[in-house]
């Protein structure tokens, strides 16, 4: 049965081949599919723009939201008469000024006269949603509308990082690292992300899929040309649509599992450029988390045999970011050692070290049992 208009979740796709002069027109067509800028952003609206600024990488590395897209979005928000600020909380081990500069975001904000906010340097408020209590940046909670600008990438823990996962950056400081310690299993972490989403103001998500990342994401994968922008007022619907377009099994994305069970996939209405017209490649995914392959009780029983842990190669520059990012203090950097030393029994496989490594010197290796499981189980 076709979904009724009241339950339909609208997701728009538009082809966009490059970060060039054609991007603003593609962006405008994308928003027209959802009702147009003026309807979605009335004059006087307080808007917080949330790009993905994971760490200090340049735009061509496809780790962060591209500044060309941010510039086009800011131009249109200002034209609508909105009160606009840009904000994020990058990975805690990264130097903030370097993140702003290398991603190209600082120069765009300066050019447009838009404040660039570090959530660590602003106030936060404590929020409780069900079993979860956390602090969210006050600038996010006080906004009338969030413009969520994720980069479309694979992710070692959640398989996909896009609309919903990008909102993790609304949590200031080392709290993000600590939550990985508290919720190490992808399924529980996914429920936590959904709880966070449900506490935030209304949002328009515009996903940067011109060049995405495949493989060992979210920071050490391979840039892959995808050639699209996507948008929706429903972040879950957008991520489900991305799974469909990129042929990612949505059951592998932990924060989508409950919505899948509730029939969210059947409520999608895709408009604009069709998936067939986009002709997207089948992207390479990271290996599944060990706690997804086995029942929870069995994972606990055989945890010494079922794990994913970091492996350091000779590209390591001994910067110590991974040591500072580890929520369980499983890493040390002894004097004279060429790479960090891992205490495997403490590692929870959260991939925080992998995310922040500036040298791409970390690969997440699997236990032998995990490798065998991948051979015999249909993923």
N, C-alpha and C positions, 0 to 999 in steps of 0.2 A: 504494500500500500504506500502511495506517495505521502511524504510528510506534509502536514498542514503548514500554512504560512507562519503560524504562531510558534512552531517548533523547528522551522527551517533555519539552518545556520549558513549564512552566505559567505562564500570565500571566492575572491577574485584572483585570477592569474593574468599577467600580461608579459609578453615577450619583451626582453630588454637585453640586448646582446653585449653591451659594453658600458663602462662608466664614462660616457661621452655626452655630447650635446643632445643626443636623442633621449637620454634618460628622463629629463623633466617631462617630456611629452608622454612617455610611457607611464610615468607616475600619475599624471593627470588622468589618463584613460583608466588606469587602475582604480582611482578614487571615484571616477564617474560611475563605475560599475557598482559602487556601494552607496551612491547617492550624492557624491560631490563634496568638495572641501567645505563649501559654505554651510551645507546642511549638517555635516559632521562636526564642524568647529565653528560655532557661532561667535560673532565678535564679542570680545571681553572674556572669553574662556581662559581660565588658568590652566596652562598645559605644561606637563613635565615630559620631556623627550628622553627616553631611556635606550641608548644604543648599547651594543655589546662591545665593551672595552676591556676584555678579559685581561690583557697584559700588554706590554710595550712592544708591539709588532707593527711593522709598516703595512699599509693597505694592500700591497701586492702579495703579502703572505696569507691573506684570506682568513685571518684569525678574528678580526674585528670588523664592525660595520664600516662600510666605505664612506669616507668624508664627502664624496660627490653626492651620494644619496642623502646624507644628513643635510648638506647645503640646500638641496632642492626641497626637502621637507620644511626646513626652517623658513625659506623664502615664502612658501605657501601659507604657513601658519601666521607669519607676520602680515601677509597680505590679507588674511582673514580678520585681522585685528585681535589676535590672541595675545595673551601675556605668557611668554615662553621662557623656559629655562631648560638646559640640558644637564643631566646628572647620571652618575653611576658610582659603583663601588668596585673597582677592579680587584683582581686576585690580591690577597692581602700581602703577599711577599714582594709585589712589584712596587717600584718607586713611582709615585703618583705623577710627578712632573714629567717624568720620562714617558709614561703612558699617554698623557695628554699630547705631548709633542710628537712622538713617533707615530701614533695612530692618525695624525692629521686633524684630529677633532678640535684641538685648541685653536688652530689657525682659522678654522671655519667659524667657530663661535665668536672669535675676535672680529672677523670680517663682517659677521651678521649683527654684531652688537648684542649677542645673547649670552647671559650668564652661564658659566660652566661650573657645576657644583660637584664637589667631592662629598659624598654622604658621610664619610668619616669625620669631616670637619663641620657637620651640621647636626641638628638635634634629631633624635629618634624617639619613637613611642613604642611601648610594649603592647603587643597584641596577643590575644588568646583565641584560638580557633580549635574547638574540640579538644584533643589531647595535646595540642601543640601551642607553645608560648614562645614568642620571638619578638625581636625589635625590628621595626621597619622605619626607614628614613621618613621624617615628618614631611619633607618636601613632596614625597610620593603620596602620602596619605592626604595631604592638603590640596593636591591637584584636583581640578574638576575633570580632567581628561589626561590619561597617559598615552603618549605616542610611543609604542614599543617597537624598536628597530633592531630585531635580532639578525644575526648572520646565520645562514643555513649551513649547519655543520653536523658531522657525526660526533659522537661523544662516547668515550670508553665506559662510562658508568650508565648513562641513560640512552645510549644508542643514537638518539637525535637530540640536538640542542637547537631550539628555534624559539617560538613564541613563549611557551610556558617556562622553559629553563632560563631564558634571558632575565626573567623577573627575579631570579635568585640574587641578582646584583642590586636589588632594592634593600638588601640586608647589609648594614654597615659593618665593616671591620672583620675581625677574626671569628665573629659569630658564624660566618659561612663555613669556615674550616671546622668549627666545633660541631656544627650540625651533622657533618659527615661522620664524626665520631659517635654521635648519639644515634644516628640512623644509618648504619653502614650497609644494610640490605637495600638493594635498589627498589624493592616493592614498598618498603616503609618510607624511604626517601621520596618516592613518587607521591605517596599520600601527603607527605609534608609539603611538597611543591604545590599540590592542588589546594591544600589548606591556605597556603600563602596567597595563591591566586584569588581565592574567594574573599580575601580581606581587602583587596585593592580597589581603587576607583575604576570607573568605566575606562576602557582602553581601545584604541585603534592600533592594531599591529600591522606593520609594513615590513615584510621579510626581505632581506637582501639575499637574493638567490642568483645574482648575476654571475658571480664566481663564489662557489661554496667550498666546502672542505669534505674530503672523504678519507676513509681509513682511520688512522690513529688520532682522531680529533679528541678534544676541541682545539689543540694548539700545535700538535706535532704531525698532523695528517698532511695530505697532499691537496693543494688547490685544484678544483675541478670546475671547468666552465659549465654552467647550467643555463644561463641566459634568460632569467625571469625575475620578476617581482611578484609578490603575492600579498594580499591584504585581507583582513577580516576584523570585525568588531568582537569576534569570539576566538580567543587564543587557542583553546582546545580544538575547535573546528579547523583552524588554520594548520595546526600540527598534524591532525588527522589527514587533511588534504595533502600536506607535504609527504606524508607516508605513502599515500596513494600515488602521487606523482613520481616519487623517487623509488617506488617499489620496496619500501621498508615495511616489514611486518609490524603493524602497530602494537601487537602484543609484546614486542620487544622493548617498547618505550614505557617504562614503569608508571609514569604519571598519566598515561592514557588508558590504563587497563580498566579502571572503574568506569570511565566514560564509555568505553567500548561495550562493557557489559550492560550499560544503560541504553544502548542503541544509538550512541552519538554518530556513528559512522553512517547510519541510514538517514540522518537528518541533514547531511551535507548537501548544499546546492552550489555547484561550481559555475562561475560566470567568467566572461572575458575570453582570453586565449585558452583553448582546450588543452588537456594533457596530451592528446594525440598530436596536436599542432606543435606543442613544445618539444616533443620527441626527446625527452630527457634520457641521459644515460643511466644505466643501473649502477649506482655508486657502491663502492667498496665499503662494507661496514666493519666496525671493530668487532672482535670476538665477544660473544655474550658473556654477561656476568655469571660467575659460578653459582651464585645464589638464585639465579633464574632457572638454571638447568635442573636443579634438584629441589625436592620438597624442603621446607624450612627445617623440619626436625632432623632430616638426614644431613643437611648442610652442617648443622651444629655437631652432629655425631662424627662426621668425617672431615671436619674443618682442617685438620692437619694435612689432608690429602687434596683438598679442593680449594684452590686459591689463585688469585691474580696478584702479582707483585712487581714492583719496578726493577728493571735491570739497567744499569748505567754503562754507557760505552765511553770510548776515548774522546768523544767530543765534549765531555764534561769540562766546564771552565771553573769549577770549584767556587761558584758564586754564593752557595749556601741557601738559595731561595727554597729549594725542596725541603731542606732541613727545617726552615722556619715555617713552611706551609703545612707540615705533617701534623695532623690533629692528635695523634697518639704518641708522638715523640719516638717513632720507630727508626728514625734516621740520625746518624751522627756523621760529622766530617772531621775525622782525626787529622792532626797535624802531619803533613807529609803524605797522606793517602791520596791517590790519584782521583778517586771517586768517593762519594758518600758510602757509608757502611749501613746496611739494613739489618735490623733485628726482626727476622721474618715472623716470629711468633706474635709480634705486636701489630704487624701490618694488617689493615682492614680492607685493603684494595680499593680505597676511595678515589685514587687517581689525582689527588690534589698536587702531589709532587710533579706529576706528568704535566698538569695544566700550566704550571708556572715556569717550567724550564725554558730559559731563553735560547739554549743551544740545541734543543731537540735531542738531548743526550739520553733521554729516558724512554724505554720501551716497556710496555706492560706484558710480562711473560706469564704463561699459564703453567699450572702444575701438570704433570704427565696424565693424571686422571682426567683433567679438563680437556686435554687434547684428544684423548680417546673418546670422551663423551661427544665431542663435536663430530667425530667420524661417524658415530652410530646413531646420532639423534637428528631428526629433521628439525632445523631451526626455522 
